[in-house]
Amino acid sequence: MRSFFEVIGNRRRLKQQRTVIVFFLAMMVVAVHVVPNLVTARSAPAPFVTTLSGTFQVVSNAPGDQTRPVVDCNLMSYTGPDALGNSLIHYQAAPQNTDHWVPGNGLDYGSDVSGNRIAFGEDNPTGGGIAVFNVMTLFRTDIPGAKRSHPAIGGDLVAYEDRSFFVGPNLSELGVYDLSTDTDIRLTDDSLFDKNASVSPTGNAVVWEKCQPDGSGCNIYSSIQTSPDSFTTRALTNAAGENRQPDTNGQIAVYISDRSGENDIYFQPLAGGAETRIAIPGDQRDVSISGNLIAFESQAQLGYDVFVYDLNTATLYQVTNTPVDEASSRISFCNGVGRIVYDTPAADYDVYAFTFQLPSSPPPPSPATQINDLIALVRSYGLLPALESTLVGKLQDALAAVNAGNTATACSSLSSFISKVQSQSDRKIAPEQKTELINSANQIKTNLGCP
């Protein structure tokens, strides 16, 4: 077995073998309400870097390339070859971590995981399809429709790229399939390149790239599910340059943008609020989020290393420090335990995992304390009396609901507070005050577990 920390001179880029699929298929189309959400980014202070302690594990260093690992709690999967060189989806479930593979045709790729399910793409004579495999029941579900590819899964929702509507391979639309109702929904209807989707863990939100047909000029979009068959779509970015690689925890979208002159990490609330740039020197890539933790690779002195950024404490942790380029990192944080999976080049590409627990820190303030602090913040702004009374009233409704154990009502009151703040002109509430109020309310919603 090769050592993970051996010095490797051959630092080749990750090979990606994806077949361009061109196809035609009709499916159900539903109306999608589009709401603009275009904001100006602010920069978070450059964080201090500290080393994150944990345990490294070899997931697979078998012959051939093992790539594209993904993880959700105890389940992880990756793309790898079998003894004949066919491309299959492999998976392991902690704590046994025995390697298995998903039944496929040898042309399988690009898996994603959620709970006990693995979604993956499969090349076939129809131009490509997507399937879902349950590791507990060992049952495979083939989602109806051809010429679909690159699935992402969260909860019961599977998002995918659909090239059945146009001839050009870069004119894909984005669709979702609800496994609980067997409902097919078309999210986009335009002549742009909709791709690289990610679904929140509960399936309440989808984020993706919307690009020009040549693959450039990408911006980040989101769709939030408002009812079983209805989604509200909004543009999260409208910046120059390229905005790519989105991911979401259901409350926050994270992505990479090069608008500052280098590839940096940005994040913003899905429901509206300020966009924030994490100021880290060098280029960052392969961003993912789980809970309040963001994982990515950052350009360091010896190459790309894996890092974790804690949104709660604004702490930056370094995970790897090697002479090789770690890539394709993904994070999952469940029940106080975090797992990061990634691939790295050796004689071929191998997959590794890192398991960790965050250092102990004081517990965050309770939601009731945070709401009281937000009420005090509103009153400190010297707003018009009628407006202040309205905003404070909504927060007091949320506080009463929290004290009564009624989370749903508290979430609704906080959403109403955010909407009221957003609707005010800059003359009534200064832009920077709006940002602070909305971000504070969104943080309380996250702590409450609001959908």
C-alpha positions, 0 to 999 in steps of 0.5 A: 500500500502506498503511503499518502504522504510520499513525495510524488513528482508527477502532479498531473491534473485530475482526468475527467472522462465524460461523454458529451451527450446530445439527446431529445426527450419531452417531460413535464414543465411547470411554471417557475417564479423568478425573483432577482437577488442581486447584491454587492459582496463584502469581504470577511477579514482574512482568517487566521489559519490553524491545523485541524486534527483528525485521522486520515484513511485510505479509501481506495488506492487500487489499480486505475484511477479512483476519482470524484468522491462524495460523502454524506454522514457514514456513506461515501462513493466514488467512480472507479474501474473494475478488473476489466477497466469498466467504469463503476460506482464504488461505495463504502459505509462506515464503520465497516468501510468495505468496498462495494459497487453499484450494479451498472453497465460499466459506463457509470460516472459522477455519483452523489449521495444522500442518506442511504441513496446514491445517484449516478449517471450512466452512458447508454444507447439512448444518450444517457440516463440517471439512476438511484441505488439504495445501499440498504435495500440494494434496489436500483431505480432508473429514473425515466427519461433519456439524454439526462446526465450529471445528477445531484441528490438531496432528500427525495430530490434528484437534479439533473442536466437535460439535453433533450430540448435542443441539439447543441450539447451546451444547451442543457436545461435543469430538471428535478425528479421527486422520488417520493411522488415520481414527479418530473419538473423542469426548472429552466426554460431558456437557451443558456447552459444550465449545469453543475447542480447541487441539492441541499440535504433535505431537498428544499433547494437547488443551486446551479451554474447558468452560463452562456452557450460557450460555457463562459459568463457563468452565474449562480442561480437557486430554486427553493421548493415552495410546494410539492410541484413549485419552485421559486428561482432567483439569480444569486449573482450577476457579477462579471467573470465566472461564478462556478461550483455552487453548493448549498446546505439549504440556507446558504449558497457557497461558490467560487468566483474570479471577479477579484482577479483570483478564484475566491470563495463567496457565500450568501443566504438563499433567502436574500442578504449580503454576499460575503467573500472569504479573503484567502490568498491564492486560488480556491476550488472545489467548494462544498458546505455541510452545516456551517462548515465549508471545505475546499482546496486552496493554493499553498506553497507546495500545491493545493491543500484541503482547508475547512472554514467555520462560518460560526467562528470565522476560523480557517483550518488546514487539513492537508500539507503535502507536496501533491495536489488534493482535489475534488474534496467534499465535506459532511458533518453529522452528529458532531463528526466531520468527514472530508473525502478527496482524491490525489495523484500517485501512480494513478488517482487514489481516494482518501478520507479525513475524519475529525471533530471540531475543537471545543468552543463555548456554546452559541447564544440561544435563539431567544438571546439572539432575538433579543440582541436583534431587537436591541439592534433595530432600536439602536438605528433610530428608525422611523417610529412606525417602522421600528414598532413594526420590525420589533413587533415581528421579532417579539412574535418570533421570541414568543414563539421560541419561548413557547417551543413553536419553531414553525411560527418563529421561523415564519415571523423571522421570514416576515421580518426579513421581507419587511426589511428588504422592502424598505427603501435605502432612505428608511434603512441604510443598505449596510443596516439592512445587510446586518439585520437580514444576516442576523435574522438568517443566522437565527433561522439557521440555528432554529433549523428553519426550512 
